Amino acid sequence: MADTTTAERTGDGQPTLKRVMGPGLLLLFIVGDVLGTGIYALTGQVAAEVGGVVWLPFLVAFLVALVTAFSYLELVTKYPQAAGAALYTHKAFGVHFLTFIVAFAVMSSGITSASTAARAFSANFASVFELDLGDGIGITLIGLAFMTLVALVNHRGVGESVKANVVLTCVELTGLLIVIGVGVWALGGGDGDFSRVTEFDTGDRSVVGGVIAATGLAFFAMVGFEDSVNMAEECKEPRRIFPRVLLAGLVATGVIYVLVSISAIALVPADRLSEGDTPLLQVVEAGAPGFPIGLFGVITMFAVANSALINMLMASRLVYGLSRERVLPPLLGRVSARRRTPTTAILFTTALAFGLITFVGAVPALGGTTALLLLLVFTVVNIAVLVLRRDHVDADHFRTPTFLPVVGALACGYLATPFAGRPAEQYRIAGILLAIGVVLWLVTVLVNRRTGAQTPSFDPQNLSGDRPSGPRN
C-alpha cells in the first residue's frame, strides 16, 4: 500500500503544495475575493452615470465577467497550476516581455485597488467619527496614514490562511445582507420608492453610452474571481470542482450586487447616492434610522481595509517574484533577515500607492483604472484560450464553447477603449504605472548585460511565491 503521508513531488524533486481546499472552502474564497471595495464605494458613482437603473451596469459587468470566467475555467482545468494570467500568456505566446507586462499589469491593479480602498476607508472613517474633512486634504492624510499602517503590517508578515478568509468573507457579506435586508424592510413598510429602478438618467450620453460607461466602472466590483486560479494547486480535484464552484460563486455575487443596488436606489435618489464615497452608509441611514450606523461604518471600513491589505501583500510579493526572476532590479528582491518579508518590494509598492492617493485621490479614477488594467489582462486571457487549443494535454478538462472567448475578448477589449466612455485620466494612470515597469525592465536588462549576469528563462510559475489569498477589489 502506498504511503499516503508522503508528500507528492514535482519534476525537480520539490514537494507540491498541500491540497486542502474542497468545494466549500473554494466557494467561500471566490465569493470573498469578489466582494469588497467596489460595491461599498462605487454604487453611487455608477448611479451618477445611469440614474435609477444602477443595477443594470452591475448586471452587464457580471455577464462580461461570467464570459471571461469560462475562459479561465478552460485554462485552469487544462493547466491546474498557480500563476494565472502570466502563466497562460507565457504558454500561449512565449514572449517574455508580454508575460512581464501582463504580470506587471496585475501587480499595478492590486496597487490601484488598494489605493481605492484607502480612499474609501478614509471617507468611512470620517463619517463614523463625524470628522469635517471637506477640503479633501484630511481624507488624503488619513488615506496615507492607513496605507502606512498596511505597509507596517505587510513588513511584519501576515499569513492569510483560507480559514481566516472565511471569517473576513462573512463580515463583508454581512454588511451587504444588511443593505438588502433594509431594502426588503422598506418595501414591506412602503417607505422606499422602487419605481426608481426603471428610471434612466444618462445626462448628455445616450442610454447605451451611459450604461457602457457605467459598466466600465462597475466592472471593478466583479474582479477578483481570477485570483482563484492561483489556488488550483491547493484544491482537491481542481479539474472536477472548479467549473461548478467558480460559476456558483460568480452567480451568487452577481445576485447580491443586483439586490444591493436595487435596495440602494429605492431608498436614496441617484443624485444623493452619488454624493461622497459612502453610498451604502447613506442607504442604511435612510432605510433604518434606528440601526447603529457606526456599526455598519465599521463593517465597511473592515471590508475595504481587508481589500487594501491583501492587494498590497499580493503586489509586493509579485514585485519580489519579478525581481527574483531577474526581470526587475535585484534591489527589489531584498528580504528582511529578521522578518523574512520583501522589504524593498513593500517600500516600492507603498510608494506607488502614496502617489496614487495623493495625486489621483478620487475613488472612481482609481477603481476605474483597476478595471481598465484587468480588462486588458482579460482580453489577453480570452485570446490565449483560443491559441492554446492547439496544445493538447493528457487529461480531461473543461472546454468552453468557442464563441465565448471571442465574445469575451471583444467585450473586454471594447470596455478598455475610450469608445466605452472611459475617462482619459484612467489611461494616464495606467500608462504611468506600466511605463514605470517598462523602465525598470529595461534597466534590469542593461544591468544584466553589463555585468554579464545570466538572465534565466522567465518562469511565470515562480511569480506566485507565497501570494496570500483574499479580496481583489
Buried (B, 14 or more C-beta within 10 A) or exposed (E): EEEEEEEEEEEEEEEEBEBEBEBEBBBBBBBBBBBBBBBBBBBBBBBBBBBBBBBBBBBBBBBBBBBBBBBBBBBBBBBBBBBBBBBBBBBBBEEBEBBBBBBBBBBBBBBBBBBBBBBBBBBBBBBBEEEEBEEEEBBBBBBBEBBEBBBEEBBEEBEBEBEBBBEBBEBBBEBBBBBBBBBBBBBEEEBBBBEBBEBEBBEEBEBEBBBBBBBBBBBBBBBBBBBBBBBBBBBEEBBBBBBEBBBBBBEBBBEBBBBBBBBBBBBBBBEBBBEBBBBBBBBBBBBBEEBEBEEBBBBBBBBBBBBBBBBBBBBBBBBBBBBBBBBBBBEBBBBBEEEEBBBBBBBBBBEBBBBBBEEBBBBBBBBBBBBBBBBBBBBBBBBBBBBBBEEEEEEEBBEBEEEBBBBBBEBBBBBBEEEBBBBEBBBEBBEBBBEBBEEBBEEBBEEBEEEEEEEEEBBBBBBBBEBBBBBBB
